């Protein structure tokens, strides 16, 4: 199972329809839309990529292959920004 965890240097808060992230080492802020926030919550809960993608696929009735690709792409961006580690 491919899983990740939130970096210890990141604070997050839900604000209206987005999740706002602060990387405390750099002082950089990031914002995730509602689906990005669901992915973030899945990571926080220790869920793997496949489980997160499956839940989103079911909830929004999107093909699992597309959702998995999108989940992996967002997580890759989060890793590059030092918000998530594996």
N, C-alpha and C positions, 0 to 999 in steps of 0.2 A: 504494500500500500504506500503510495506516494503521499507523504504528509509534511506539513510545515508548521512553524509556530511563529507567533508574533515576537518581534525583536523586543528586548527589554528596554530599549531606548525610545519606544513608541507609546504615545498616549492617544486614545481615541475617544470620540464622543459622537453620539447620534444627534443630528440637528436637522429638524424637519425631514426632508426626503433624502438626506445624504449622511454619510459618515465622514467626519473630519478627523484627520490623522495629523499628529505632530511628531516629527522625528527630532527628539530633544538634543541630540548631538549636533545636528546641523541647524536646528531652528526652522527647518523647512516644513511647511504645511501642505497637506494633500487632501483632496475631497473625492469620495467615491459616491457614485449614484446608488440608487436603492438596490440594484442587483449586485453591484460591487460590495455594498454593505452586507448583503447576505453571504457573499463569499468570505468577507472579512470575519463575520460571525462564525461561519463554519470552521475557519482556521482557528479562531479563538477557542472553539469547542473541541479542537483536536481531530476534526474530521479530515479524511483524506480527499484528494482531488476527485476521485470517482464518486464518493458519497455526496460531496457538495454538488457536483455536476448532475448526478441522478436526481437529487432533490429539486434543483432548479428546473431541470428538464420536465419533471412531472408537474411542478407548480405552474409553469408557463407554457406547457405543451410544445416545447421546442425539441428538435432531434438531439438525442444524447451526444452524437458525434460533434455537432456544432457547439453545444454547450461545453463539452469537455475541452475542446480546442480553445474556447473563449476563457474558461476558467484557468487553464494553463497559461494563457497569454497574460492575463491579469496578474497571476501569481508571479510569473517571470518578471514583470514590471515592478512588483512589490519587492522582490528579492534584489533587483538592481538598485532600487532606491533605499535599501537597507531597512525596510519596514517589516520584512518577513525573512526568517532563516529556515534552512532545512537540516 
